[in-house]
Amino acid sequence: MFGSVDRRRGTGFLECVFFGALGRVYLYICSCIYIGREEVEPGIAIHSDSHLPSFLPNVMAPLSRLLALSASVAVSTALTIAEINGNKFLSPYRDQTVSNVTGVVTAKGPDGLWLRSTQPDGDERTSESVYVFGRTFGANLTVGDTIVVGGRVAEYRSNKDYIYLTQISTPVLQGRLSSGAAVKPLVIGKDTRDPPNEQYSSLDGGDVFAVPNNVSQISVANPELQPKKFGLDFWESLSGELVTVKKPTALTKPNSFGDTWVAGNWKVSGRNGRGGLTMTDKDANPEAIIIGTPLDGTKNPTGTKMGDSVEEITGIVSYAFGFYRILPTTAIKITKSQAPALPPATKLVSSGKCDGITFGDYNVENLAPTSDHHPDLANHIVNYMKSPDLIFIQEVQDDNGPTNDAGTFSRKLSQHFFPFFSNVVPDNGPHASRPAFPASHIMTIRDAGV
């Protein structure tokens, strides 16, 4: 509940409002209360009985009952955005109603907008921005507007295995203070520290490759953020913030939605010859970040390749579908592509003896007996991987393809796939005489825990 007294021509206007899960509800309004000529600060404070009209006692009785009721409603007033976010993954005001939250609109999306605090606290653990969720909220607001809002602090996730995203839901616009404020994105690595480049989390020993894994859950442990050491903590400390990535490099090809992993001009580890990042033991490259769906409705390109140079990216740090991401204000643009389009073939070739055994691995993308990319896979294995002695293949389906049952036999797949190797002619070179990959057997393993 909040009240405000507005002195106009010797009269006052007292408005009593509750904010709850259903939004703003006006429970009682009493106007034309004469308060003399004294300045009254925002709040409920009437202290000059000699100027009150005769009907006021009849008004004050129900008003007193409303004041008593308001004491039972969890409402926090005049909080900063940093206070709402707190220095952990979950907000200390989760499920509470807040009011008088002031911020500048930094970006708008299809389902809400983002606010940046006008009162930063200087603590790098507490994000100064927050998402305000409301599909119709802010229709008449623009970037640069300084506004005051109220609503309910919520922690949202679409899957129980995801990290929560702090937001203000069921928002109410309490006032627009000004327009045209300058909105400047934070340059990652300049206005912020560089992202950590080895470990993701303080939980489970900090190693995402450790076994057993996923023993501790962030939503339960809710550790204090350490953005200097851990990748998840770093990106959480910028949740809702408008940022810029300078000189980004694509680290993967996009998925079917155009989501693309990139790294900016900050310090990275494991840079490989194609411009990507190679994960190693206890180094999962948390400095990488996904560029997600553009806020303006445009679509990211789907032909991006590892190592491509990308135009400077500005967008909002958010979290969805299991990963932190930046939602760009518009679609990313490729400025330079890797040449040649494909990396060179490996120089590691088996000697055919025990002192020179070669191993390889290949994601064959849902390989089934009916797949149409058997010839391409065979060519890659022979001419790019130089027919390793043993190859581990990922995403192999059994004989009935995507049907989910107890069967794991791959006899039909072997009968369809292996003959393509006999049709592959090895590229000319010093090892061209080596026979094509002598494939003999595929064994599929189905692990219920995967």
CORHUVEN-V584955 format. One record per residue. N is the residue number from 1. SS is DSSP state (a for helix, b for strand, c for the rest). Layout:
n=N ss=SS
n=N ss=SS
This chain:
n=1 ss=c
n=2 ss=b
n=3 ss=c
n=4 ss=c
n=5 ss=b
n=6 ss=c
n=7 ss=c
n=8 ss=b
n=9 ss=c
n=10 ss=c
n=11 ss=b
n=12 ss=b
n=13 ss=b
n=14 ss=b
n=15 ss=b
n=16 ss=b
n=17 ss=b
n=18 ss=b
n=19 ss=b
n=20 ss=b
n=21 ss=c
n=22 ss=c
n=23 ss=b
n=24 ss=b
n=25 ss=b
n=26 ss=b
n=27 ss=b
n=28 ss=b
n=29 ss=b
n=30 ss=b
n=31 ss=b
n=32 ss=b
n=33 ss=b
n=34 ss=c
n=35 ss=c
n=36 ss=c
n=37 ss=c
n=38 ss=c
n=39 ss=c
n=40 ss=c
n=41 ss=c
n=42 ss=c
n=43 ss=c
n=44 ss=c
n=45 ss=c
n=46 ss=c
n=47 ss=c
n=48 ss=c
n=49 ss=a
n=50 ss=a
n=51 ss=a
n=52 ss=c
n=53 ss=c
n=54 ss=c
n=55 ss=c
n=56 ss=a
n=57 ss=a
n=58 ss=a
n=59 ss=a
n=60 ss=a
n=61 ss=a
n=62 ss=a
n=63 ss=a
n=64 ss=a
n=65 ss=a
n=66 ss=a
n=67 ss=a
n=68 ss=a
n=69 ss=a
n=70 ss=a
n=71 ss=c
n=72 ss=c
n=73 ss=c
n=74 ss=c
n=75 ss=b
n=76 ss=b
n=77 ss=b
n=78 ss=c
n=79 ss=c
n=80 ss=c
n=81 ss=a
n=82 ss=a
n=83 ss=a
n=84 ss=a
n=85 ss=a
n=86 ss=c
n=87 ss=c
n=88 ss=b
n=89 ss=c
n=90 ss=c
n=91 ss=c
n=92 ss=c
n=93 ss=c
n=94 ss=c
n=95 ss=c
n=96 ss=c
n=97 ss=b
n=98 ss=b
n=99 ss=b
n=100 ss=b
n=101 ss=b
n=102 ss=b
n=103 ss=b
n=104 ss=b
n=105 ss=b
n=106 ss=b
n=107 ss=b
n=108 ss=b
n=109 ss=b
n=110 ss=c
n=111 ss=c
n=112 ss=b
n=113 ss=b
n=114 ss=b
n=115 ss=b
n=116 ss=b
n=117 ss=b
n=118 ss=c
n=119 ss=c
n=120 ss=c
n=121 ss=c
n=122 ss=c
n=123 ss=c
n=124 ss=c
n=125 ss=c
n=126 ss=c
n=127 ss=c
n=128 ss=c
n=129 ss=b
n=130 ss=b
n=131 ss=b
n=132 ss=b
n=133 ss=b
n=134 ss=c
n=135 ss=c
n=136 ss=c
n=137 ss=c
n=138 ss=c
n=139 ss=c
n=140 ss=c
n=141 ss=c
n=142 ss=c
n=143 ss=c
n=144 ss=c
n=145 ss=c
n=146 ss=b
n=147 ss=b
n=148 ss=b
n=149 ss=b
n=150 ss=b
n=151 ss=b
n=152 ss=b
n=153 ss=b
n=154 ss=b
n=155 ss=b
n=156 ss=b
n=157 ss=c
n=158 ss=c
n=159 ss=c
n=160 ss=c
n=161 ss=c
n=162 ss=c
n=163 ss=c
n=164 ss=c
n=165 ss=b
n=166 ss=b
n=167 ss=b
n=168 ss=b
n=169 ss=b
n=170 ss=b
n=171 ss=b
n=172 ss=b
n=173 ss=b
n=174 ss=b
n=175 ss=b
n=176 ss=b
n=177 ss=b
n=178 ss=b
n=179 ss=c
n=180 ss=c
n=181 ss=c
n=182 ss=c
n=183 ss=c
n=184 ss=c
n=185 ss=c
n=186 ss=b
n=187 ss=b
n=188 ss=c
n=189 ss=c
n=190 ss=c
n=191 ss=c
n=192 ss=c
n=193 ss=c
n=194 ss=c
n=195 ss=c
n=196 ss=c
n=197 ss=c
n=198 ss=c
n=199 ss=b
n=200 ss=c
n=201 ss=c
n=202 ss=c
n=203 ss=a
n=204 ss=a
n=205 ss=a
n=206 ss=a
n=207 ss=c
n=208 ss=c
n=209 ss=c
n=210 ss=c
n=211 ss=c
n=212 ss=c
n=213 ss=c
n=214 ss=c
n=215 ss=c
n=216 ss=c
n=217 ss=c
n=218 ss=a
n=219 ss=a
n=220 ss=a
n=221 ss=a
n=222 ss=c
n=223 ss=c
n=224 ss=b
n=225 ss=c
n=226 ss=c
n=227 ss=c
n=228 ss=c
n=229 ss=c
n=230 ss=b
n=231 ss=a
n=232 ss=a
n=233 ss=a
n=234 ss=a
n=235 ss=a
n=236 ss=a
n=237 ss=c
n=238 ss=c
n=239 ss=c
n=240 ss=c
n=241 ss=c
n=242 ss=b
n=243 ss=b
n=244 ss=b
n=245 ss=b
n=246 ss=c
n=247 ss=c
n=248 ss=c
n=249 ss=b
n=250 ss=b
n=251 ss=c
n=252 ss=c
n=253 ss=c
n=254 ss=c
n=255 ss=c
n=256 ss=c
n=257 ss=c
n=258 ss=c
n=259 ss=c
n=260 ss=b
n=261 ss=b
n=262 ss=b
n=263 ss=b
n=264 ss=c
n=265 ss=c
n=266 ss=c
n=267 ss=c
n=268 ss=c
n=269 ss=c
n=270 ss=c
n=271 ss=b
n=272 ss=c
n=273 ss=c
n=274 ss=c
n=275 ss=c
n=276 ss=c
n=277 ss=b
n=278 ss=c
n=279 ss=c
n=280 ss=b
n=281 ss=c
n=282 ss=c
n=283 ss=b
n=284 ss=c
n=285 ss=c
n=286 ss=c
n=287 ss=c
n=288 ss=c
n=289 ss=b
n=290 ss=b
n=291 ss=b
n=292 ss=c
n=293 ss=c
n=294 ss=c
n=295 ss=c
n=296 ss=c
n=297 ss=c
n=298 ss=c
n=299 ss=c
n=300 ss=c
n=301 ss=c
n=302 ss=c
n=303 ss=c
n=304 ss=c
n=305 ss=c
n=306 ss=c
n=307 ss=c
n=308 ss=c
n=309 ss=b
n=310 ss=b
n=311 ss=c
n=312 ss=c
n=313 ss=b
n=314 ss=b
n=315 ss=b
n=316 ss=b
n=317 ss=b
n=318 ss=b
n=319 ss=b
n=320 ss=b
n=321 ss=c
n=322 ss=c
n=323 ss=b
n=324 ss=b
n=325 ss=b
n=326 ss=b
n=327 ss=b
n=328 ss=b
n=329 ss=c
n=330 ss=c
n=331 ss=c
n=332 ss=c
n=333 ss=c
n=334 ss=b
n=335 ss=b
n=336 ss=b
n=337 ss=c
n=338 ss=c
n=339 ss=c
n=340 ss=c
n=341 ss=c
n=342 ss=c
n=343 ss=c
n=344 ss=c
n=345 ss=c
n=346 ss=c
n=347 ss=c
n=348 ss=c
n=349 ss=c
n=350 ss=c
n=351 ss=c
n=352 ss=c
n=353 ss=c
n=354 ss=a
n=355 ss=a
n=356 ss=a
n=357 ss=c
n=358 ss=c
n=359 ss=b
n=360 ss=b
n=361 ss=b
n=362 ss=b
n=363 ss=b
n=364 ss=b
n=365 ss=b
n=366 ss=b
n=367 ss=b
n=368 ss=c
n=369 ss=c
n=370 ss=c
n=371 ss=c
n=372 ss=c
n=373 ss=c
n=374 ss=a
n=375 ss=a
n=376 ss=a
n=377 ss=a
n=378 ss=a
n=379 ss=a
n=380 ss=a
n=381 ss=a
n=382 ss=a
n=383 ss=a
n=384 ss=c
n=385 ss=c
n=386 ss=c
n=387 ss=c
n=388 ss=c
n=389 ss=c
n=390 ss=b
n=391 ss=b
n=392 ss=b
n=393 ss=b
n=394 ss=b
n=395 ss=b
n=396 ss=b
n=397 ss=c
n=398 ss=b
n=399 ss=c
n=400 ss=c
n=401 ss=b
n=402 ss=c
n=403 ss=c
n=404 ss=c
n=405 ss=c
n=406 ss=c
n=407 ss=c
n=408 ss=c
n=409 ss=c
n=410 ss=c
n=411 ss=a
n=412 ss=a
n=413 ss=a
n=414 ss=a
n=415 ss=a
n=416 ss=a
n=417 ss=a
n=418 ss=c
n=419 ss=a
n=420 ss=a
n=421 ss=a
n=422 ss=a
n=423 ss=c
n=424 ss=c
n=425 ss=c
n=426 ss=c
n=427 ss=c
n=428 ss=c
n=429 ss=c
n=430 ss=c
n=431 ss=c
n=432 ss=c
n=433 ss=c
n=434 ss=c
n=435 ss=c
n=436 ss=c
n=437 ss=c
n=438 ss=c
n=439 ss=c
n=440 ss=c
n=441 ss=c
n=442 ss=c
n=443 ss=c
n=444 ss=c
n=445 ss=c
n=446 ss=c
n=447 ss=c
n=448 ss=c
n=449 ss=c
n=450 ss=c
